[in-house]
Amino acid sequence: MSVLALNSAGSSGYGRAFSSRVRRRWGKCDLDQQLAAVDALRNEGLADERINRTAGYGGYLSAWAIGNTTAFRAAVVSAPVTSIENHFGVSDSGYYADTYSM
């Protein structure tokens, strides 16, 4: 079994420029990075078709991934933002985060 923990585009680990690459593009460049990493693991014989994914800004990226690729056999979608309008209106963070992110 292999575990891959990426610090992909959009995370806050490398400063504002790094984290703002997903601004207005949730699920686009970060999913491509993760798929490339999965391909690298498969090419090295460290992973097969039994790939699971989890997390990614409140589960959004997991939901996006299973809806936009067949690379994952399973996914954990935990507390995702599935409607940016509802998140903006009812979340404790949506008022601040969504206007910037989207």
MDAnalysis code that builds the backbone (N, CA, C; Angstrom):
import MDAnalysis as mda
import numpy as np

u = mda.Universe.empty(306, n_residues=102, atom_resindex=np.repeat(np.arange(102), 3), trajectory=True)
u.add_TopologyAttr("name", ["N", "CA", "C"] * 102)
u.add_TopologyAttr("resid", np.arange(1, 103))
u.add_TopologyAttr("resname", ["MET", "SER", "VAL", "LEU", "ALA", "LEU", "ASN", "SER", "ALA", "GLY", "SER", "SER", "GLY", "TYR", "GLY", "ARG", "ALA", "PHE", "SER", "SER", "ARG", "VAL", "ARG", "ARG", "ARG", "TRP", "GLY", "LYS", "CYS", "ASP", "LEU", "ASP", "GLN", "GLN", "LEU", "ALA", "ALA", "VAL", "ASP", "ALA", "LEU", "ARG", "ASN", "GLU", "GLY", "LEU", "ALA", "ASP", "GLU", "ARG", "ILE", "ASN", "ARG", "THR", "ALA", "GLY", "TYR", "GLY", "GLY", "TYR", "LEU", "SER", "ALA", "TRP", "ALA", "ILE", "GLY", "ASN", "THR", "THR", "ALA", "PHE", "ARG", "ALA", "ALA", "VAL", "VAL", "SER", "ALA", "PRO", "VAL", "THR", "SER", "ILE", "GLU", "ASN", "HIS", "PHE", "GLY", "VAL", "SER", "ASP", "SER", "GLY", "TYR", "TYR", "ALA", "ASP", "THR", "TYR", "SER", "MET"])
u.atoms.positions = np.array([
    [0.843, -1.171, 0.000],
    [0.000, 0.000, 0.000],
    [0.894, 1.242, 0.000],
    [0.488, 2.217, -0.776],
    [1.199, 3.499, -0.826],
    [0.253, 4.606, -0.405],
    [0.807, 5.630, 0.211],
    [0.039, 6.817, 0.578],
    [0.738, 8.014, -0.047],
    [-0.016, 8.813, -0.746],
    [0.518, 10.010, -1.392],
    [-0.156, 11.216, -0.764],
    [0.626, 12.109, -0.205],
    [0.104, 13.338, 0.401],
    [0.724, 14.518, -0.335],
    [-0.033, 15.069, -1.245],
    [0.472, 16.169, -2.071],
    [0.207, 17.530, -1.434],
    [1.085, 18.437, -1.690],
    [0.866, 19.837, -1.345],
    [0.611, 20.544, -2.680],
    [-0.546, 20.241, -3.262],
    [-0.826, 20.703, -4.619],
    [-1.270, 22.155, -4.645],
    [-1.383, 22.671, -5.835],
    [-1.803, 24.064, -6.029],
    [-3.043, 24.348, -5.200],
    [-3.064, 25.509, -4.591],
    [-4.203, 25.897, -3.774],
    [-3.980, 25.735, -2.287],
    [-2.993, 24.942, -1.890],
    [-2.735, 24.798, -0.460],
    [-1.984, 26.030, 0.039],
    [-1.959, 26.183, 1.324],
    [-1.376, 27.406, 1.889],
    [0.070, 27.234, 2.327],
    [0.677, 26.108, 2.045],
    [2.012, 25.817, 2.540],
    [3.149, 26.616, 1.934],
    [2.932, 27.227, 0.775],
    [4.026, 27.922, 0.098],
    [3.695, 29.377, -0.228],
    [2.810, 29.974, 0.516],
    [2.541, 31.399, 0.346],
    [1.366, 31.718, -0.568],
    [1.094, 33.021, -0.676],
    [-0.089, 33.502, -1.388],
    [-0.069, 33.169, -2.878],
    [1.054, 33.362, -3.552],
    [1.098, 33.099, -4.999],
    [0.792, 31.630, -5.292],
    [1.328, 30.739, -4.471],
    [1.096, 29.309, -4.647],
    [-0.373, 28.968, -4.408],
    [-0.937, 29.512, -3.336],
    [-2.321, 29.180, -3.005],
    [-3.321, 29.841, -3.939],
    [-2.988, 30.963, -4.534],
    [-3.964, 31.626, -5.407],
    [-4.006, 31.071, -6.824],
    [-3.211, 30.059, -7.122],
    [-3.267, 29.472, -8.466],
    [-4.611, 28.811, -8.761],
    [-5.366, 28.430, -7.742],
    [-6.674, 27.821, -7.983],
    [-7.809, 28.838, -7.916],
    [-7.472, 30.076, -7.675],
    [-8.509, 31.112, -7.597],
    [-9.312, 31.136, -8.898],
    [-10.617, 31.054, -8.767],
    [-11.565, 30.994, -9.887],
    [-11.380, 29.749, -10.766],
    [-10.617, 28.773, -10.279],
    [-10.366, 27.553, -11.067],
    [-10.373, 26.315, -10.174],
    [-11.270, 26.257, -9.221],
    [-11.325, 25.104, -8.329],
    [-11.420, 23.818, -9.141],
    [-10.576, 22.861, -8.812],
    [-10.620, 21.550, -9.442],
    [-9.890, 21.438, -10.763],
    [-9.371, 22.509, -11.280],
    [-8.750, 22.461, -12.606],
    [-7.265, 22.070, -12.501],
    [-6.383, 22.990, -12.157],
    [-4.948, 22.686, -12.154],
    [-4.553, 21.725, -11.029],
    [-5.256, 21.763, -9.901],
    [-4.889, 20.878, -8.797],
    [-5.235, 19.423, -9.090],
    [-6.342, 19.160, -9.747],
    [-6.665, 17.778, -10.108],
    [-5.657, 17.241, -11.113],
    [-5.265, 18.046, -12.085],
    [-4.259, 17.611, -13.059],
    [-2.950, 17.233, -12.375],
    [-2.543, 17.999, -11.378],
    [-1.323, 17.673, -10.636],
    [-1.469, 16.337, -9.920],
    [-2.617, 16.115, -9.312],
    [-2.825, 14.873, -8.575],
    [-2.882, 13.671, -9.510],
    [-3.497, 13.836, -10.663],
    [-3.539, 12.738, -11.631],
    [-2.144, 12.405, -12.150],
    [-1.313, 13.409, -12.351],
    [0.071, 13.181, -12.775],
    [0.837, 12.416, -11.700],
    [0.604, 12.738, -10.452],
    [1.281, 12.034, -9.356],
    [0.821, 10.575, -9.283],
    [-0.470, 10.336, -9.469],
    [-0.990, 8.964, -9.479],
    [-0.363, 8.178, -10.628],
    [-0.260, 8.794, -11.803],
    [0.383, 8.132, -12.940],
    [1.838, 7.789, -12.629],
    [2.545, 8.679, -11.956],
    [3.937, 8.419, -11.588],
    [4.025, 7.221, -10.647],
    [3.122, 7.139, -9.672],
    [3.119, 5.991, -8.760],
    [2.838, 4.699, -9.513],
    [1.917, 4.746, -10.434],
    [1.606, 3.543, -11.220],
    [2.795, 3.135, -12.081],
    [3.445, 4.100, -12.706],
    [4.605, 3.802, -13.553],
    [5.754, 3.189, -12.759],
    [5.853, 3.519, -11.485],
    [6.905, 2.971, -10.638],
    [6.478, 1.682, -9.944],
    [5.259, 1.228, -10.226],
    [4.767, -0.009, -9.627],
    [4.340, 0.132, -8.181],
    [4.101, 1.356, -7.725],
    [3.711, 1.588, -6.338],
    [2.210, 1.714, -6.157],
    [1.458, 1.692, -7.249],
    [-0.007, 1.785, -7.167],
    [-0.611, 1.019, -8.333],
    [-1.810, 0.506, -8.110],
    [-2.543, -0.144, -9.190],
    [-3.856, 0.606, -9.392],
    [-4.894, -0.090, -9.844],
    [-6.152, 0.591, -10.129],
    [-6.979, 0.895, -8.882],
    [-6.567, 0.402, -7.721],
    [-7.325, 0.612, -6.488],
    [-6.913, 1.922, -5.813],
    [-7.234, 3.032, -6.446],
    [-6.856, 4.357, -5.944],
    [-8.063, 5.000, -5.277],
    [-7.851, 5.512, -4.089],
    [-8.865, 6.245, -3.335],
    [-8.356, 7.655, -3.134],
    [-9.243, 8.590, -2.990],
    [-8.814, 9.954, -2.679],
    [-9.720, 10.528, -1.616],
    [-9.179, 11.492, -0.902],
    [-9.946, 12.162, 0.135],
    [-9.435, 13.583, 0.289],
    [-10.221, 14.394, 0.920],
    [-9.882, 15.787, 1.245],
    [-9.795, 16.673, 0.006],
    [-9.310, 17.850, 0.188],
    [-9.240, 18.842, -0.858],
    [-10.291, 19.907, -0.635],
    [-9.943, 20.953, 0.000],
    [-10.800, 22.050, 0.468],
    [-12.236, 21.629, 0.730],
    [-12.375, 21.000, 1.893],
    [-13.698, 20.621, 2.369],
    [-14.390, 19.546, 1.562],
    [-13.666, 18.710, 0.871],
    [-14.270, 17.643, 0.099],
    [-14.640, 18.026, -1.320],
    [-14.575, 19.307, -1.650],
    [-14.934, 19.741, -3.006],
    [-14.091, 19.034, -4.058],
    [-12.790, 18.965, -3.832],
    [-11.918, 18.369, -4.837],
    [-12.194, 16.874, -5.010],
    [-12.548, 16.187, -3.941],
    [-12.912, 14.774, -4.076],
    [-14.167, 14.620, -4.924],
    [-15.167, 15.451, -4.674],
    [-16.397, 15.393, -5.467],
    [-16.118, 15.753, -6.924],
    [-15.297, 16.769, -7.140],
    [-14.931, 17.183, -8.499],
    [-14.195, 16.048, -9.216],
    [-13.276, 15.409, -8.499],
    [-12.454, 14.357, -9.098],
    [-13.305, 13.182, -9.565],
    [-14.206, 12.699, -8.722],
    [-14.984, 11.524, -9.127],
    [-16.027, 11.877, -10.185],
    [-16.330, 13.156, -10.329],
    [-17.245, 13.577, -11.383],
    [-16.563, 13.917, -12.687],
    [-15.220, 14.027, -12.666],
    [-14.500, 14.471, -13.861],
    [-13.384, 13.544, -14.323],
    [-13.216, 12.412, -13.657],
    [-12.217, 11.437, -14.084],
    [-12.630, 10.061, -13.567],
    [-12.106, 9.035, -14.203],
    [-12.355, 7.672, -13.730],
    [-11.102, 7.087, -13.081],
    [-10.177, 7.940, -12.688],
    [-8.901, 7.486, -12.135],
    [-9.023, 6.910, -10.730],
    [-10.102, 7.217, -10.025],
    [-10.229, 6.806, -8.631],
    [-11.350, 5.787, -8.483],
    [-11.067, 4.744, -7.735],
    [-12.077, 3.721, -7.491],
    [-13.045, 4.157, -6.400],
    [-12.567, 4.970, -5.470],
    [-13.409, 5.436, -4.362],
    [-12.950, 6.827, -3.949],
    [-13.827, 7.529, -3.256],
    [-13.481, 8.864, -2.762],
    [-14.263, 9.145, -1.493],
    [-13.648, 9.883, -0.599],
    [-14.318, 10.355, 0.599],
    [-14.622, 11.828, 0.378],
    [-15.901, 12.156, 0.349],
    [-16.344, 13.532, 0.139],
    [-16.919, 14.008, 1.464],
    [-16.130, 14.757, 2.197],
    [-16.504, 15.168, 3.552],
    [-16.734, 16.670, 3.611],
    [-17.952, 17.071, 3.875],
    [-18.331, 18.479, 4.021],
    [-17.927, 19.339, 2.829],
    [-18.308, 18.939, 1.615],
    [-17.894, 19.719, 0.449],
    [-18.734, 20.970, 0.253],
    [-18.170, 21.930, -0.428],
    [-18.927, 23.072, -0.917],
    [-19.469, 22.632, -2.268],
    [-20.760, 22.358, -2.350],
    [-21.359, 21.918, -3.605],
    [-22.158, 23.019, -4.281],
    [-22.415, 24.074, -3.554],
    [-23.095, 25.240, -4.117],
    [-22.418, 26.484, -3.555],
    [-21.692, 27.182, -4.392],
    [-20.948, 28.348, -3.920],
    [-21.902, 29.427, -3.416],
    [-23.076, 29.540, -4.027],
    [-24.051, 30.543, -3.589],
    [-24.559, 30.243, -2.187],
    [-24.894, 28.966, -1.929],
    [-25.352, 28.595, -0.590],
    [-24.235, 28.716, 0.428],
    [-23.046, 28.321, 0.051],
    [-21.911, 28.438, 0.966],
    [-21.685, 29.896, 1.344],
    [-21.770, 30.776, 0.376],
    [-21.603, 32.207, 0.625],
    [-22.658, 32.706, 1.607],
    [-23.891, 32.248, 1.428],
    [-24.991, 32.768, 2.222],
    [-25.133, 32.199, 3.612],
    [-24.724, 30.965, 3.844],
    [-25.009, 30.333, 5.133],
    [-23.778, 29.856, 5.905],
    [-22.617, 29.874, 5.295],
    [-21.417, 29.383, 5.975],
    [-20.776, 30.473, 6.819],
    [-20.049, 30.045, 7.836],
    [-19.313, 31.022, 8.643],
    [-18.067, 31.541, 7.933],
    [-17.656, 30.878, 6.852],
    [-16.473, 31.338, 6.132],
    [-16.770, 31.779, 4.699],
    [-17.926, 31.427, 4.183],
    [-18.245, 31.712, 2.797],
    [-18.228, 33.190, 2.442],
    [-18.707, 34.025, 3.353],
    [-18.762, 35.465, 3.092],
    [-17.377, 36.023, 2.774],
    [-16.361, 35.496, 3.457],
    [-14.999, 35.985, 3.242],
    [-14.278, 35.217, 2.136],
    [-14.378, 33.905, 2.178],
    [-13.591, 33.061, 1.278],
    [-14.120, 33.034, -0.149],
    [-15.419, 32.961, -0.314],
    [-15.978, 32.751, -1.652],
    [-15.798, 33.944, -2.572],
    [-15.904, 35.138, -2.068],
    [-15.721, 36.304, -2.926],
    [-14.286, 36.366, -3.454],
    [-13.341, 35.910, -2.658],
    [-11.944, 35.866, -3.105],
    [-11.702, 34.677, -4.025],
    [-12.155, 33.508, -3.607],
    [-11.855, 32.269, -4.324],
    [-12.528, 32.190, -5.680],
    [-13.723, 32.690, -5.776],
    [-14.471, 32.528, -7.012],
    [-14.654, 33.855, -7.720],
])
